[in-house]
Amino acid sequence: MTRHDYRFLDRLRVRWAEVDMQEIVFNGHYLMYIDTAVGGYWRAIALPYQEVMHRLGGDLFVRKSTLEYFASAGYDDVLDIGVRCERIGNSSLLFRTGVFRADELLVEGELVYVFADPAAKAPKPVPPELRATLLGFEAGEDMVEVRVGAWSELGHEAGAIRAEVFIEEQKIPAEMEWDSADASCVHAVAYNRLGMPVGTGRLLEHVPGVAKIGRMAVRRALRGSRVGRSVLDALMQAARERGDREVILHAQMSAEPFYRRAGFHQRGPVFDEAGIAHVEMVRLL
C-alpha cells in the first residue's frame, strides 16, 4: 500500500531516545508509533474512545500484531503513520498500517482487534453503529453532523459541552460563562455518528453586517480533529445567509493558529479575558 491508500495519517518526528546503538529507530518503537496513530484515528472519526466503548458495552483487545520492515528511520526524521480499517468481521477488526518517510514505506503493520466484554473477556459482535462509523470514514464520509438552531433547541447539549470545557477544564467562573445573549444567539452543535454532542459555538450580531462568533468549545479527547472546523464553518455559513459581510471573534492564544488556518487574521494587541490571553481576529465573508 502507498500513503495515498490511507485516509488518515498521523505525523511525528523521531526523538533521540528512540534511536538504538545502530543509529536507527529501535524496531519495537514502530509498534508504539502505530499504537499512537490508532489513537489519532479515533479522534479523526470523532469517537472519544473510552466513553464510546463504555457506551457500547465492550472494548477492543489486540489479538495479533505483525510488522514487516523494509527500511529504517533515523533521528529527526519526519514520519507519517497511516491507519486504515481494512476488514470488519463478526467480532474482529483488521487495521492495516504503514510508516512512511515522505512516500517511502519503511514499515507495514497489521493489527487484529477483537471486540469483547471487558469483564468476561468473551468476544461480542461488533456493534452496528461502530461498524457503520468505521466503514463510513473509509468511504470518505463526514464524521460529524452540525446542527444550527436556537438555544431552546440546542442549549442543553451546547451548555453541557461549554460547562465541561470552560468551567471544569479551564476554571472560568460560571457567572462569566453564562449570559443573556444565549437566548438570542444562533448556536451550532456537532454530533458524531453515534449521536454524541462533541463541539459547539454561537453566533451573534456585533453591529449591523458584522457577526461575532464565540463560545467555541470542543471536547478535549477530540481536539485536533475536524470537529471545531465543522462548527466554525457552519456558523460562518449562517452569518453569510443572514447577510453579514464580516465575522470577528476573540481567540484564546492557544487557538490562534486554528483560526488563522481558517482565514482569520489578528487585529489589535493581545488582551486578557477571564484570566486567559486572547486576541481579536477578523475575516471577511
N, C-alpha and C positions, 0 to 999 in steps of 0.2 A: 504494500500500500504506500502511496505517496502522501505528503502533508495535505494535499488538496482533497483527499478522501475523508478528512476529518473536519466536521463542522466545528468542533471545539478543540482549541489549542491553548495550553497554559504555558506562559513564558517564565523562565527562571535563568539565573546566572550562576555558574558553578562557583562554589566557595572553596577557599584554601583547604578547609578541614575535610573536604570530600575527595581530595586527591591523595592517592596512595604513594608508596615508595617507587612505583614505576612511573610516577608523574602523570598519571591518568586517573579519571574518576574510578574509585573502587567499585567493583561490579555490583555489590549489594545496594549501593546508593541509587541505582536506576529504579529499583522497585520502590524506594522511598519517593523518588521523583514522580513515578506513576501514581502512587497512592495519593500524593498531594494533589496531583492533577484531577484525580477522581473526585476529590472534594470540590474542586473548582467546577467540575461537570455538574454536580448537584446544584451549585449556585446558578449555573447557566440555564438549568431547566426550572429555576425558581422554586426549588423544594428545599426548605430548611430540614436537613437530613434527620436529626434526632426526633424532632417534633412530628415529621411525616411518618417515620417508622412507628412511633408510638400510636399515632392515629390509625395506621394500617394494621396494627396488632401483630407486627413481626419485625424482623431485622434481616440484614444481608450478611451472610457468613462466607468467607472465602473457602472454596472447595479446592481450587487449583490455581497456581500462578506459574507461568513459564515465561522465560526470557530467551531471546536469541540475539547474540551480539554480532554486529557487522563491523563496527569501527568504534574508536574511543573518543570521549570528550576530555578536554583538559581544563585546567584552571582558567577562570574568567570567560569561558565560552558561554555564549547565549544559546539556550536550548528551548525548543518548543515541544511540549509534550501533548500529543494528540490522544484523545479518548473517544471511542465510538462504541455504542451499544450495537453489537452485531447480530445477536440472536437472543430471543426470549423463549424459553421452554415452558413447561408446566410450572416448575418451581425454581428454575435456574435462569441466570442471565450471563451471557458471554460478552465481555468487553474486549475489544481489540485496542491496543495502544501502540504508539510509536514515539520514539525520542529522535528529534530532528535537530541538526545544526544547519540552519538555512534549509536547503532542500535535500540534504544528505541524511538518509536514515541510518542512525547509529545503532539503535536497539529496538527490536519489536517485541511486544509482550501480549500475553493473553491471560485474562483474569476470568475465572468462573466463580460466580456467587450463587449461593442458594438462599432463597427467601424462606425463613423458618421461624417457628415460635421461639422467642428468646429464652424462655424458661425451660421448655421441654427439649429444645434443640431439634425439633422434628420439622421436616420440610412442610411448607404450605404452598398452595398455588399462588403465583404472582398476582396481586390484586389487579383487576381490570383497569382501574384509574392510573396505577403506576405503569402498567403495560402501555396504555394509550399515550401517556406523557412521554415516555421514552421513544416510542415509535414516531410520535408527532415531532419531537425535536429532530430526530434523524431525517425526517421527511422535509425539514425546513420550516415547520410551522412556528408561529409565535407561541411563547410560553406564558405570556400574561395577557389578560384582558383588562383594559382600563375602562371603568365606568365613570361618567361625568354626571353630576347632579347636585341637588341641594343638600344642605345639612340634614334636613328631615329624612332624606333617603339614605345618605351615606355616613351621617355623623357618628353612629355607633362604632362602625369599623374604623373610620378615619381617626376618631378620638382615641381608640384603643392603641393604634399604632403610634400616634403622637405622644400619648402618655408613656408608652414603653421607651421611645427614643429620647424625647426631650426631658421628661420629668424623671424617669427612673435611671436612664443611662447618663444623660448629660447634666442631671441635677438642677435643671431650670425650675424655679419655684412655680407651683401650679397656678398661682394667681397671675403670673406673667404669661402663661401659655394660653389660657382661655380668655376670649374677649367676645364682645357683642358682634364683631364683624363676621363670625362664623355663620350667623343666621342668614346673612345676605350674600355670602360668597358663593362662587362656583367651586365645587370640590371634585377631586378625582381620587379614585381608589383603584389600585392594581390588584387583581386576583390571579393566583396561579391556576394551573389546570385542575387542582383539587378543590378550587373554590375558596382557598385561604387568602385573606387580605394580607398583602405584603408590602405595600407602599402607598403613600398618599401625598397630596399637596392641595393648595387652594389658590383661587384667582379672585382678585377684587379690582375695582376701578380706583386707580390712583388719582388721576384727573381725567377729564374727558379725552378719549383717544389713547390713553396710556394705561396699560394693565400692570398690575403688580402681582407677582407670584410669591407665595410664602408657605411656611409650614411644610416644606418638603421633607419627607421622612421615609426611609426605607429600613426595614428590619435588618439588624446587624448581620445576620447569617447570609443575607443576600446582597450585601453591598459589593459593588464591583461587577455585578451582572447588569442587565439592561432594564431592570425594574424602574430605577429612578429616571432614566431617559424616556421610558414609555410614559410615565406620569407627566414629565415636563412637556413632552411633545403633545400630549392630549390637552394640557392646559393652554399651550400656545395656540393650538388649533381652535379652542373655544374662544380665545381672545380675537383671533382673526375673524371668526364667524360673527362676532358682535361688532366688528368694525374697528377694533383697536389697531393703531399703527406702530406701537412701540410697547415693549414689556420691560419692566425693571424688577429687580429682586435684591435682597440683602443676603449675600452668600457668606456662610462661615468660611474662614480662610482655608480650612481643610478641604472644602468642597469647591474652591475657586477653579481648580483645573477641570473639574467635571463640567461646570458651566461654560468655561472657555471653549472646551471641545464642542459645546452645543451652539457656539456662535456668539456668546456674550462677551463683552469687554468691560473692563473696570472703569468706573467713573468716580473720581474723588479718592480721598485718603481712607486708610483703614480706621475703623471706629469700633467701640465696644458696645455690645448689645447683649444683655443678660449675662454679663461676665465673660463673653466669648468674642474674639476678634472677628469682625465682619468687614465686608467691602460691598459697596453698591455696584451692581453690574447691570448692563443695559443691552438690548438687542432690538433692531428693527424687525417688524413683522412683514 
